[in-house]
């Protein structure tokens, strides 16, 4: 059985963070958002990306030490 480093919840976090970070400026071009909302959404996307990357790193560290 092959063990993968990227499980579904981690991939979901990473993809949603990337979408939030990249779609916020695109949507702000067409719909007027206050700066606080744009900053909040961009920050939330970056936070989700960092959280996913830290979980990937933790899983990779556990996988490498046990095998």
mmCIF file of the N, C-alpha and C atoms, coordinates in Angstrom:
data_MODEL
# 
_entry.id   MODEL 
# 
loop_
_atom_site.group_PDB 
_atom_site.id 
_atom_site.type_symbol 
_atom_site.label_atom_id 
_atom_site.label_alt_id 
_atom_site.label_comp_id 
_atom_site.label_asym_id 
_atom_site.label_entity_id 
_atom_site.label_seq_id 
_atom_site.pdbx_PDB_ins_code 
_atom_site.Cartn_x 
_atom_site.Cartn_y 
_atom_site.Cartn_z 
_atom_site.occupancy 
_atom_site.B_iso_or_equiv 
_atom_site.pdbx_formal_charge 
_atom_site.auth_seq_id 
_atom_site.auth_comp_id 
_atom_site.auth_asym_id 
_atom_site.auth_atom_id 
_atom_site.pdbx_PDB_model_num 
ATOM 1   N N  . UNK A 1 1  ? 0.837   -1.174 0.000   1.00 0.00 ? 1  UNK A N  1 
ATOM 2   C CA . UNK A 1 1  ? 0.000   0.000  0.000   1.00 0.00 ? 1  UNK A CA 1 
ATOM 3   C C  . UNK A 1 1  ? 0.881   1.237  0.000   1.00 0.00 ? 1  UNK A C  1 
ATOM 4   N N  . UNK A 1 2  ? 0.647   2.109  -0.936  1.00 0.00 ? 2  UNK A N  1 
ATOM 5   C CA . UNK A 1 2  ? 1.469   3.298  -1.079  1.00 0.00 ? 2  UNK A CA 1 
ATOM 6   C C  . UNK A 1 2  ? 0.949   4.409  -0.164  1.00 0.00 ? 2  UNK A C  1 
ATOM 7   N N  . UNK A 1 3  ? 1.855   4.994  0.591   1.00 0.00 ? 3  UNK A N  1 
ATOM 8   C CA . UNK A 1 3  ? 1.482   6.093  1.478   1.00 0.00 ? 3  UNK A CA 1 
ATOM 9   C C  . UNK A 1 3  ? 1.745   7.423  0.777   1.00 0.00 ? 3  UNK A C  1 
ATOM 10  N N  . UNK A 1 4  ? 0.765   8.294  0.796   1.00 0.00 ? 4  UNK A N  1 
ATOM 11  C CA . UNK A 1 4  ? 0.933   9.596  0.169   1.00 0.00 ? 4  UNK A CA 1 
ATOM 12  C C  . UNK A 1 4  ? 1.101   10.664 1.240   1.00 0.00 ? 4  UNK A C  1 
ATOM 13  N N  . UNK A 1 5  ? 1.831   11.709 0.906   1.00 0.00 ? 5  UNK A N  1 
ATOM 14  C CA . UNK A 1 5  ? 2.044   12.797 1.848   1.00 0.00 ? 5  UNK A CA 1 
ATOM 15  C C  . UNK A 1 5  ? 0.900   13.789 1.847   1.00 0.00 ? 5  UNK A C  1 
ATOM 16  N N  . UNK A 1 6  ? 0.153   13.854 0.771   1.00 0.00 ? 6  UNK A N  1 
ATOM 17  C CA . UNK A 1 6  ? -0.917  14.831 0.652   1.00 0.00 ? 6  UNK A CA 1 
ATOM 18  C C  . UNK A 1 6  ? -2.254  14.131 0.818   1.00 0.00 ? 6  UNK A C  1 
ATOM 19  N N  . UNK A 1 7  ? -2.873  14.340 1.961   1.00 0.00 ? 7  UNK A N  1 
ATOM 20  C CA . UNK A 1 7  ? -4.189  13.774 2.184   1.00 0.00 ? 7  UNK A CA 1 
ATOM 21  C C  . UNK A 1 7  ? -5.240  14.813 1.821   1.00 0.00 ? 7  UNK A C  1 
ATOM 22  N N  . UNK A 1 8  ? -6.489  14.387 1.691   1.00 0.00 ? 8  UNK A N  1 
ATOM 23  C CA . UNK A 1 8  ? -7.550  15.250 1.188   1.00 0.00 ? 8  UNK A CA 1 
ATOM 24  C C  . UNK A 1 8  ? -7.761  16.541 1.985   1.00 0.00 ? 8  UNK A C  1 
ATOM 25  N N  . UNK A 1 9  ? -7.815  16.502 3.318   1.00 0.00 ? 9  UNK A N  1 
ATOM 26  C CA . UNK A 1 9  ? -8.029  17.771 4.037   1.00 0.00 ? 9  UNK A CA 1 
ATOM 27  C C  . UNK A 1 9  ? -6.906  18.781 3.819   1.00 0.00 ? 9  UNK A C  1 
ATOM 28  N N  . UNK A 1 10 ? -5.687  18.299 3.706   1.00 0.00 ? 10 UNK A N  1 
ATOM 29  C CA . UNK A 1 10 ? -4.557  19.197 3.491   1.00 0.00 ? 10 UNK A CA 1 
ATOM 30  C C  . UNK A 1 10 ? -4.626  19.792 2.089   1.00 0.00 ? 10 UNK A C  1 
ATOM 31  N N  . UNK A 1 11 ? -4.954  18.984 1.103   1.00 0.00 ? 11 UNK A N  1 
ATOM 32  C CA . UNK A 1 11 ? -5.103  19.500 -0.255  1.00 0.00 ? 11 UNK A CA 1 
ATOM 33  C C  . UNK A 1 11 ? -6.258  20.488 -0.346  1.00 0.00 ? 11 UNK A C  1 
ATOM 34  N N  . UNK A 1 12 ? -7.333  20.234 0.388   1.00 0.00 ? 12 UNK A N  1 
ATOM 35  C CA . UNK A 1 12 ? -8.461  21.148 0.410   1.00 0.00 ? 12 UNK A CA 1 
ATOM 36  C C  . UNK A 1 12 ? -8.055  22.497 1.009   1.00 0.00 ? 12 UNK A C  1 
ATOM 37  N N  . UNK A 1 13 ? -7.279  22.469 2.075   1.00 0.00 ? 13 UNK A N  1 
ATOM 38  C CA . UNK A 1 13 ? -6.774  23.713 2.668   1.00 0.00 ? 13 UNK A CA 1 
ATOM 39  C C  . UNK A 1 13 ? -5.887  24.475 1.692   1.00 0.00 ? 13 UNK A C  1 
ATOM 40  N N  . UNK A 1 14 ? -5.003  23.757 1.034   1.00 0.00 ? 14 UNK A N  1 
ATOM 41  C CA . UNK A 1 14 ? -4.073  24.400 0.112   1.00 0.00 ? 14 UNK A CA 1 
ATOM 42  C C  . UNK A 1 14 ? -4.801  25.010 -1.075  1.00 0.00 ? 14 UNK A C  1 
ATOM 43  N N  . UNK A 1 15 ? -5.716  24.288 -1.665  1.00 0.00 ? 15 UNK A N  1 
ATOM 44  C CA . UNK A 1 15 ? -6.445  24.788 -2.833  1.00 0.00 ? 15 UNK A CA 1 
ATOM 45  C C  . UNK A 1 15 ? -7.344  25.965 -2.450  1.00 0.00 ? 15 UNK A C  1 
ATOM 46  N N  . UNK A 1 16 ? -8.026  25.874 -1.317  1.00 0.00 ? 16 UNK A N  1 
ATOM 47  C CA . UNK A 1 16 ? -8.894  26.983 -0.917  1.00 0.00 ? 16 UNK A CA 1 
ATOM 48  C C  . UNK A 1 16 ? -8.082  28.224 -0.584  1.00 0.00 ? 16 UNK A C  1 
ATOM 49  N N  . UNK A 1 17 ? -6.907  28.057 -0.003  1.00 0.00 ? 17 UNK A N  1 
ATOM 50  C CA . UNK A 1 17 ? -6.042  29.202 0.259   1.00 0.00 ? 17 UNK A CA 1 
ATOM 51  C C  . UNK A 1 17 ? -5.544  29.853 -1.015  1.00 0.00 ? 17 UNK A C  1 
ATOM 52  N N  . UNK A 1 18 ? -5.168  29.031 -1.975  1.00 0.00 ? 18 UNK A N  1 
ATOM 53  C CA . UNK A 1 18 ? -4.715  29.568 -3.257  1.00 0.00 ? 18 UNK A CA 1 
ATOM 54  C C  . UNK A 1 18 ? -5.846  30.302 -3.977  1.00 0.00 ? 18 UNK A C  1 
ATOM 55  N N  . UNK A 1 19 ? -7.053  29.742 -3.933  1.00 0.00 ? 19 UNK A N  1 
ATOM 56  C CA . UNK A 1 19 ? -8.189  30.395 -4.580  1.00 0.00 ? 19 UNK A CA 1 
ATOM 57  C C  . UNK A 1 19 ? -8.540  31.724 -3.912  1.00 0.00 ? 19 UNK A C  1 
ATOM 58  N N  . UNK A 1 20 ? -8.542  31.744 -2.587  1.00 0.00 ? 20 UNK A N  1 
ATOM 59  C CA . UNK A 1 20 ? -8.842  32.992 -1.882  1.00 0.00 ? 20 UNK A CA 1 
ATOM 60  C C  . UNK A 1 20 ? -7.803  34.063 -2.194  1.00 0.00 ? 20 UNK A C  1 
ATOM 61  N N  . UNK A 1 21 ? -6.545  33.673 -2.203  1.00 0.00 ? 21 UNK A N  1 
ATOM 62  C CA . UNK A 1 21 ? -5.482  34.637 -2.449  1.00 0.00 ? 21 UNK A CA 1 
ATOM 63  C C  . UNK A 1 21 ? -5.516  35.163 -3.875  1.00 0.00 ? 21 UNK A C  1 
ATOM 64  N N  . UNK A 1 22 ? -5.823  34.312 -4.819  1.00 0.00 ? 22 UNK A N  1 
ATOM 65  C CA . UNK A 1 22 ? -5.768  34.749 -6.213  1.00 0.00 ? 22 UNK A CA 1 
ATOM 66  C C  . UNK A 1 22 ? -7.076  35.370 -6.706  1.00 0.00 ? 22 UNK A C  1 
ATOM 67  N N  . UNK A 1 23 ? -8.205  34.940 -6.185  1.00 0.00 ? 23 UNK A N  1 
ATOM 68  C CA . UNK A 1 23 ? -9.475  35.467 -6.667  1.00 0.00 ? 23 UNK A CA 1 
ATOM 69  C C  . UNK A 1 23 ? -9.876  36.795 -6.031  1.00 0.00 ? 23 UNK A C  1 
ATOM 70  N N  . UNK A 1 24 ? -9.319  37.134 -4.892  1.00 0.00 ? 24 UNK A N  1 
ATOM 71  C CA . UNK A 1 24 ? -9.680  38.390 -4.235  1.00 0.00 ? 24 UNK A CA 1 
ATOM 72  C C  . UNK A 1 24 ? -9.350  39.608 -5.094  1.00 0.00 ? 24 UNK A C  1 
ATOM 73  N N  . UNK A 1 25 ? -8.143  39.747 -5.652  1.00 0.00 ? 25 UNK A N  1 
ATOM 74  C CA . UNK A 1 25 ? -7.887  40.915 -6.511  1.00 0.00 ? 25 UNK A CA 1 
ATOM 75  C C  . UNK A 1 25 ? -8.712  40.914 -7.794  1.00 0.00 ? 25 UNK A C  1 
ATOM 76  N N  . UNK A 1 26 ? -8.997  39.728 -8.318  1.00 0.00 ? 26 UNK A N  1 
ATOM 77  C CA . UNK A 1 26 ? -9.793  39.653 -9.547  1.00 0.00 ? 26 UNK A CA 1 
ATOM 78  C C  . UNK A 1 26 ? -11.219 40.112 -9.280  1.00 0.00 ? 26 UNK A C  1 
ATOM 79  N N  . UNK A 1 27 ? -11.811 39.626 -8.199  1.00 0.00 ? 27 UNK A N  1 
ATOM 80  C CA . UNK A 1 27 ? -13.168 40.048 -7.854  1.00 0.00 ? 27 UNK A CA 1 
ATOM 81  C C  . UNK A 1 27 ? -13.227 41.514 -7.460  1.00 0.00 ? 27 UNK A C  1 
ATOM 82  N N  . UNK A 1 28 ? -12.180 42.016 -6.825  1.00 0.00 ? 28 UNK A N  1 
ATOM 83  C CA . UNK A 1 28 ? -12.159 43.422 -6.405  1.00 0.00 ? 28 UNK A CA 1 
ATOM 84  C C  . UNK A 1 28 ? -12.096 44.366 -7.601  1.00 0.00 ? 28 UNK A C  1 
ATOM 85  N N  . UNK A 1 29 ? -11.634 43.873 -8.720  1.00 0.00 ? 29 UNK A N  1 
ATOM 86  C CA . UNK A 1 29 ? -11.596 44.712 -9.922  1.00 0.00 ? 29 UNK A CA 1 
ATOM 87  C C  . UNK A 1 29 ? -13.008 44.976 -10.449 1.00 0.00 ? 29 UNK A C  1 
ATOM 88  N N  . UNK A 1 30 ? -13.889 43.984 -10.319 1.00 0.00 ? 30 UNK A N  1 
ATOM 89  C CA . UNK A 1 30 ? -15.231 44.100 -10.876 1.00 0.00 ? 30 UNK A CA 1 
ATOM 90  C C  . UNK A 1 30 ? -16.297 44.509 -9.849  1.00 0.00 ? 30 UNK A C  1 
ATOM 91  N N  . UNK A 1 31 ? -16.070 44.182 -8.590  1.00 0.00 ? 31 UNK A N  1 
ATOM 92  C CA . UNK A 1 31 ? -17.021 44.532 -7.539  1.00 0.00 ? 31 UNK A CA 1 
ATOM 93  C C  . UNK A 1 31 ? -16.297 45.386 -6.501  1.00 0.00 ? 31 UNK A C  1 
ATOM 94  N N  . UNK A 1 32 ? -16.883 46.485 -6.098  1.00 0.00 ? 32 UNK A N  1 
ATOM 95  C CA . UNK A 1 32 ? -16.200 47.345 -5.125  1.00 0.00 ? 32 UNK A CA 1 
ATOM 96  C C  . UNK A 1 32 ? -16.232 46.750 -3.716  1.00 0.00 ? 32 UNK A C  1 
ATOM 97  N N  . UNK A 1 33 ? -15.077 46.364 -3.217  1.00 0.00 ? 33 UNK A N  1 
ATOM 98  C CA . UNK A 1 33 ? -14.921 45.871 -1.853  1.00 0.00 ? 33 UNK A CA 1 
ATOM 99  C C  . UNK A 1 33 ? -14.168 46.921 -1.043  1.00 0.00 ? 33 UNK A C  1 
ATOM 100 N N  . UNK A 1 34 ? -14.479 47.069 0.225   1.00 0.00 ? 34 UNK A N  1 
ATOM 101 C CA . UNK A 1 34 ? -13.637 47.918 1.074   1.00 0.00 ? 34 UNK A CA 1 
ATOM 102 C C  . UNK A 1 34 ? -12.247 47.289 1.240   1.00 0.00 ? 34 UNK A C  1 
ATOM 103 N N  . UNK A 1 35 ? -11.283 48.123 1.546   1.00 0.00 ? 35 UNK A N  1 
ATOM 104 C CA . UNK A 1 35 ? -9.918  47.612 1.712   1.00 0.00 ? 35 UNK A CA 1 
ATOM 105 C C  . UNK A 1 35 ? -9.819  46.599 2.842   1.00 0.00 ? 35 UNK A C  1 
ATOM 106 N N  . UNK A 1 36 ? -10.632 46.773 3.872   1.00 0.00 ? 36 UNK A N  1 
ATOM 107 C CA . UNK A 1 36 ? -10.571 45.835 4.993   1.00 0.00 ? 36 UNK A CA 1 
ATOM 108 C C  . UNK A 1 36 ? -11.027 44.438 4.577   1.00 0.00 ? 36 UNK A C  1 
ATOM 109 N N  . UNK A 1 37 ? -12.026 44.354 3.719   1.00 0.00 ? 37 UNK A N  1 
ATOM 110 C CA . UNK A 1 37 ? -12.509 43.047 3.247   1.00 0.00 ? 37 UNK A CA 1 
ATOM 111 C C  . UNK A 1 37 ? -11.470 42.404 2.334   1.00 0.00 ? 37 UNK A C  1 
ATOM 112 N N  . UNK A 1 38 ? -10.883 43.190 1.438   1.00 0.00 ? 38 UNK A N  1 
ATOM 113 C CA . UNK A 1 38 ? -9.847  42.645 0.546   1.00 0.00 ? 38 UNK A CA 1 
ATOM 114 C C  . UNK A 1 38 ? -8.655  42.134 1.366   1.00 0.00 ? 38 UNK A C  1 
ATOM 115 N N  . UNK A 1 39 ? -8.249  42.916 2.350   1.00 0.00 ? 39 UNK A N  1 
ATOM 116 C CA . UNK A 1 39 ? -7.127  42.494 3.192   1.00 0.00 ? 39 UNK A CA 1 
ATOM 117 C C  . UNK A 1 39 ? -7.448  41.270 4.017   1.00 0.00 ? 39 UNK A C  1 
ATOM 118 N N  . UNK A 1 40 ? -8.666  41.209 4.536   1.00 0.00 ? 40 UNK A N  1 
ATOM 119 C CA . UNK A 1 40 ? -9.072  40.047 5.325   1.00 0.00 ? 40 UNK A CA 1 
ATOM 120 C C  . UNK A 1 40 ? -9.081  38.781 4.476   1.00 0.00 ? 40 UNK A C  1 
ATOM 121 N N  . UNK A 1 41 ? -9.661  38.851 3.275   1.00 0.00 ? 41 UNK A N  1 
ATOM 122 C CA . UNK A 1 41 ? -9.727  37.668 2.415   1.00 0.00 ? 41 UNK A CA 1 
ATOM 123 C C  . UNK A 1 41 ? -8.342  37.224 1.945   1.00 0.00 ? 41 UNK A C  1 
ATOM 124 N N  . UNK A 1 42 ? -7.500  38.169 1.608   1.00 0.00 ? 42 UNK A N  1 
ATOM 125 C CA . UNK A 1 42 ? -6.136  37.816 1.206   1.00 0.00 ? 42 UNK A CA 1 
ATOM 126 C C  . UNK A 1 42 ? -5.365  37.204 2.374   1.00 0.00 ? 42 UNK A C  1 
ATOM 127 N N  . UNK A 1 43 ? -5.502  37.790 3.540   1.00 0.00 ? 43 UNK A N  1 
ATOM 128 C CA . UNK A 1 43 ? -4.837  37.246 4.726   1.00 0.00 ? 43 UNK A CA 1 
ATOM 129 C C  . UNK A 1 43 ? -5.348  35.872 5.103   1.00 0.00 ? 43 UNK A C  1 
ATOM 130 N N  . UNK A 1 44 ? -6.651  35.663 4.957   1.00 0.00 ? 44 UNK A N  1 
ATOM 131 C CA . UNK A 1 44 ? -7.229  34.350 5.237   1.00 0.00 ? 44 UNK A CA 1 
ATOM 132 C C  . UNK A 1 44 ? -6.684  33.308 4.263   1.00 0.00 ? 44 UNK A C  1 
ATOM 133 N N  . UNK A 1 45 ? -6.548  33.687 2.999   1.00 0.00 ? 45 UNK A N  1 
ATOM 134 C CA . UNK A 1 45 ? -5.984  32.761 2.015   1.00 0.00 ? 45 UNK A CA 1 
ATOM 135 C C  . UNK A 1 45 ? -4.538  32.414 2.324   1.00 0.00 ? 45 UNK A C  1 
ATOM 136 N N  . UNK A 1 46 ? -3.752  33.408 2.703   1.00 0.00 ? 46 UNK A N  1 
ATOM 137 C CA . UNK A 1 46 ? -2.355  33.151 3.052   1.00 0.00 ? 46 UNK A CA 1 
ATOM 138 C C  . UNK A 1 46 ? -2.249  32.284 4.307   1.00 0.00 ? 46 UNK A C  1 
ATOM 139 N N  . UNK A 1 47 ? -3.129  32.523 5.276   1.00 0.00 ? 47 UNK A N  1 
ATOM 140 C CA . UNK A 1 47 ? -3.123  31.728 6.490   1.00 0.00 ? 47 UNK A CA 1 
ATOM 141 C C  . UNK A 1 47 ? -3.459  30.271 6.192   1.00 0.00 ? 47 UNK A C  1 
ATOM 142 N N  . UNK A 1 48 ? -4.420  30.031 5.302   1.00 0.00 ? 48 UNK A N  1 
ATOM 143 C CA . UNK A 1 48 ? -4.768  28.661 4.937   1.00 0.00 ? 48 UNK A CA 1 
ATOM 144 C C  . UNK A 1 48 ? -3.620  27.964 4.211   1.00 0.00 ? 48 UNK A C  1 
ATOM 145 N N  . UNK A 1 49 ? -2.909  28.707 3.364   1.00 0.00 ? 49 UNK A N  1 
ATOM 146 C CA . UNK A 1 49 ? -1.760  28.129 2.668   1.00 0.00 ? 49 UNK A CA 1 
ATOM 147 C C  . UNK A 1 49 ? -0.658  27.743 3.652   1.00 0.00 ? 49 UNK A C  1 
ATOM 148 N N  . UNK A 1 50 ? -0.359  28.622 4.583   1.00 0.00 ? 50 UNK A N  1 
ATOM 149 C CA . UNK A 1 50 ? 0.693   28.338 5.570   1.00 0.00 ? 50 UNK A CA 1 
ATOM 150 C C  . UNK A 1 50 ? 0.295   27.156 6.452   1.00 0.00 ? 50 UNK A C  1 
ATOM 151 N N  . UNK A 1 51 ? -0.975  27.097 6.830   1.00 0.00 ? 51 UNK A N  1 
ATOM 152 C CA . UNK A 1 51 ? -1.454  25.985 7.642   1.00 0.00 ? 51 UNK A CA 1 
ATOM 153 C C  . UNK A 1 51 ? -1.317  24.659 6.889   1.00 0.00 ? 51 UNK A C  1 
ATOM 154 N N  . UNK A 1 52 ? -1.670  24.652 5.620   1.00 0.00 ? 52 UNK A N  1 
ATOM 155 C CA . UNK A 1 52 ? -1.549  23.429 4.821   1.00 0.00 ? 52 UNK A CA 1 
ATOM 156 C C  . UNK A 1 52 ? -0.088  23.032 4.656   1.00 0.00 ? 52 UNK A C  1 
ATOM 157 N N  . UNK A 1 53 ? 0.775   24.013 4.395   1.00 0.00 ? 53 UNK A N  1 
ATOM 158 C CA . UNK A 1 53 ? 2.192   23.678 4.218   1.00 0.00 ? 53 UNK A CA 1 
ATOM 159 C C  . UNK A 1 53 ? 2.817   23.167 5.514   1.00 0.00 ? 53 UNK A C  1 
ATOM 160 N N  . UNK A 1 54 ? 2.401   23.700 6.653   1.00 0.00 ? 54 UNK A N  1 
ATOM 161 C CA . UNK A 1 54 ? 2.944   23.202 7.919   1.00 0.00 ? 54 UNK A CA 1 
ATOM 162 C C  . UNK A 1 54 ? 2.459   21.780 8.203   1.00 0.00 ? 54 UNK A C  1 
ATOM 163 N N  . UNK A 1 55 ? 1.207   21.481 7.836   1.00 0.00 ? 55 UNK A N  1 
ATOM 164 C CA . UNK A 1 55 ? 0.720   20.111 8.008   1.00 0.00 ? 55 UNK A CA 1 
ATOM 165 C C  . UNK A 1 55 ? 1.427   19.141 7.066   1.00 0.00 ? 55 UNK A C  1 
ATOM 166 N N  . UNK A 1 56 ? 1.726   19.574 5.857   1.00 0.00 ? 56 UNK A N  1 
ATOM 167 C CA . UNK A 1 56 ? 2.479   18.730 4.927   1.00 0.00 ? 56 UNK A CA 1 
ATOM 168 C C  . UNK A 1 56 ? 3.871   18.459 5.472   1.00 0.00 ? 56 UNK A C  1 
ATOM 169 N N  . UNK A 1 57 ? 4.498   19.500 6.003   1.00 0.00 ? 57 UNK A N  1 
ATOM 170 C CA . UNK A 1 57 ? 5.852   19.331 6.547   1.00 0.00 ? 57 UNK A CA 1 
ATOM 171 C C  . UNK A 1 57 ? 5.854   18.398 7.752   1.00 0.00 ? 57 UNK A C  1 
ATOM 172 N N  . UNK A 1 58 ? 4.844   18.545 8.630   1.00 0.00 ? 58 UNK A N  1 
ATOM 173 C CA . UNK A 1 58 ? 4.764   17.680 9.805   1.00 0.00 ? 58 UNK A CA 1 
ATOM 174 C C  . UNK A 1 58 ? 4.547   16.227 9.387   1.00 0.00 ? 58 UNK A C  1 
ATOM 175 N N  . UNK A 1 59 ? 3.677   16.015 8.399   1.00 0.00 ? 59 UNK A N  1 
ATOM 176 C CA . UNK A 1 59 ? 3.413   14.658 7.916   1.00 0.00 ? 59 UNK A CA 1 
ATOM 177 C C  . UNK A 1 59 ? 4.662   14.076 7.254   1.00 0.00 ? 59 UNK A C  1 
ATOM 178 N N  . UNK A 1 60 ? 5.379   14.900 6.514   1.00 0.00 ? 60 UNK A N  1 
ATOM 179 C CA . UNK A 1 60 ? 6.601   14.435 5.846   1.00 0.00 ? 60 UNK A CA 1 
ATOM 180 C C  . UNK A 1 60 ? 7.667   14.074 6.872   1.00 0.00 ? 60 UNK A C  1 
ATOM 181 N N  . UNK A 1 61 ? 7.777   14.869 7.943   1.00 0.00 ? 61 UNK A N  1 
ATOM 182 C CA . UNK A 1 61 ? 8.763   14.594 8.976   1.00 0.00 ? 61 UNK A CA 1 
ATOM 183 C C  . UNK A 1 61 ? 8.427   13.284 9.690   1.00 0.00 ? 61 UNK A C  1 
ATOM 184 N N  . UNK A 1 62 ? 7.153   13.046 10.013  1.00 0.00 ? 62 UNK A N  1 
ATOM 185 C CA . UNK A 1 62 ? 6.755   11.803 10.653  1.00 0.00 ? 62 UNK A CA 1 
ATOM 186 C C  . UNK A 1 62 ? 6.954   10.615 9.727   1.00 0.00 ? 62 UNK A C  1 
ATOM 187 N N  . UNK A 1 63 ? 6.667   10.795 8.436   1.00 0.00 ? 63 UNK A N  1 
ATOM 188 C CA . UNK A 1 63 ? 6.828   9.711  7.479   1.00 0.00 ? 63 UNK A CA 1 
ATOM 189 C C  . UNK A 1 63 ? 8.290   9.332  7.296   1.00 0.00 ? 63 UNK A C  1 
ATOM 190 N N  . UNK A 1 64 ? 9.176   10.318 7.276   1.00 0.00 ? 64 UNK A N  1 
ATOM 191 C CA . UNK A 1 64 ? 10.596  10.037 7.052   1.00 0.00 ? 64 UNK A CA 1 
ATOM 192 C C  . UNK A 1 64 ? 11.242  9.404  8.267   1.00 0.00 ? 64 UNK A C  1 
ATOM 193 N N  . UNK A 1 65 ? 10.800  9.722  9.476   1.00 0.00 ? 65 UNK A N  1 
ATOM 194 C CA . UNK A 1 65 ? 11.435  9.158  10.666  1.00 0.00 ? 65 UNK A CA 1 
ATOM 195 C C  . UNK A 1 65 ? 10.968  7.735  10.944  1.00 0.00 ? 65 UNK A C  1 
ATOM 196 N N  . UNK A 1 66 ? 9.752   7.379  10.503  1.00 0.00 ? 66 UNK A N  1 
ATOM 197 C CA . UNK A 1 66 ? 9.257   6.051  10.797  1.00 0.00 ? 66 UNK A CA 1 
ATOM 198 C C  . UNK A 1 66 ? 9.668   5.009  9.768   1.00 0.00 ? 66 UNK A C  1 
ATOM 199 N N  . UNK A 1 67 ? 10.026  5.422  8.586   1.00 0.00 ? 67 UNK A N  1 
ATOM 200 C CA . UNK A 1 67 ? 10.366  4.420  7.563   1.00 0.00 ? 67 UNK A CA 1 
ATOM 201 C C  . UNK A 1 67 ? 11.847  4.215  7.421   1.00 0.00 ? 67 UNK A C  1 
# 
